[in-house]
Amino acid sequence: MTRRPLRVAFGALCALATVLLAASDAHEAPAQQKRPAPVDDGGIKLTERQIAAGNFAIREVTGGILSKRIAVPGTIVPSGERIAKVSVRLLGTVAEVRKRLGDTVNEGEVLAIIESREVADAKSQYLAARIAFDLQETLFNRSKSLFESKVSSENDYLRARTAFEDIRIKYDVARQKLFALGLTGDQIAALPQQPVESLRLQELRAPMSGRIAERRVDLGSLVGREGQESELFTIVDSRVVWAELALSVTDLAMVREGLQISIESANSDPLPATIMFVSPLLDKETRLARVVASVDNPSLTLRPGMFVTALIPSQQIQAEIVVPKTAVQSVEGESAVFIRTPEGFMPRRIVTGREDGKSIEVTSGLSRGEAIATINTFVLKADLGRNEAAHAH
């Protein structure tokens, strides 16, 4: 009699516990559904759209060449072929200034206008000589025709030819004087159509495209001195600059004119450069040789006076498997890359070897032809960490 009531009570307690457990599971189920499902085997599941949006630059594994390089400090200077001094070669006064410091100018654009009695006299002499030349040429041609027709004497023909040659020399001298004052052939040809009051004015034009780096003239300034030129503007085109380097005798054996190198600065990514000059002389005090490299600078990130580092290749090494450094991440303290799989990506531990500035050799863990992510791999590493945390919960 005593055992039966105990059995009934125990059964009731079991039934009550089952109901409570079921209610607890039903209450926790929504919270568990909110957690991301862990990925089996440490992989990262991504859709094709997510992979495309991630821009992981998937690439097949291949061999390659590692370039050992030496780093040499240098300084950026304007290219000697991309700098121009704009000078005047006449006495005068600045009547107009059209460009300010820092302005961008195109070749042939007017920078300033100079008012000069010297240029007015030279233009007037040229115009007078031109009119006399045209008239004397007509008289000479007529005299020649009459002489050939035996209408006039030989003495008349010779006098006409002498007068024509004399005026031709004066005309050429007047024209050459305008060239010496800085006028171009087109400007000289347009002089007869210009109004008389503009003859005293001389346009100062940009000889090349670039930016105004220096301006040494103001409105009303007196310019030009007897026997000297006066520099009014300096134009610099910084789309190409020079990197001046100083190399030791040991490092000189690694460089030659035409060698491709790269230039790095604190404010820009490495830019390709070409060594254009290796000095045959050493500095007496430092025992270093001057080396100049030409650098294309389309974004104008390199400025004259900036300190840079030149990376000069010193050795070429052929490696069986080479991957970009951006493809390698540290996973649990070991180097790893992310292999492309049908579901997304899978981390693969690797053993690395030699390296250069951009690439690294893989001695174990990868085979040629396997597809890996080469950029933005830090995103995959973060996704892997989240998956592992979700799996732990």
Order of alpha helices (4+ residues) and beta strands (2+ residues): alpha-beta-alpha-beta-beta-beta-beta-beta-beta-alpha-alpha-alpha-beta-beta-beta-beta-beta-alpha-beta-beta-beta-beta-beta-beta-beta-beta-beta-beta-alpha
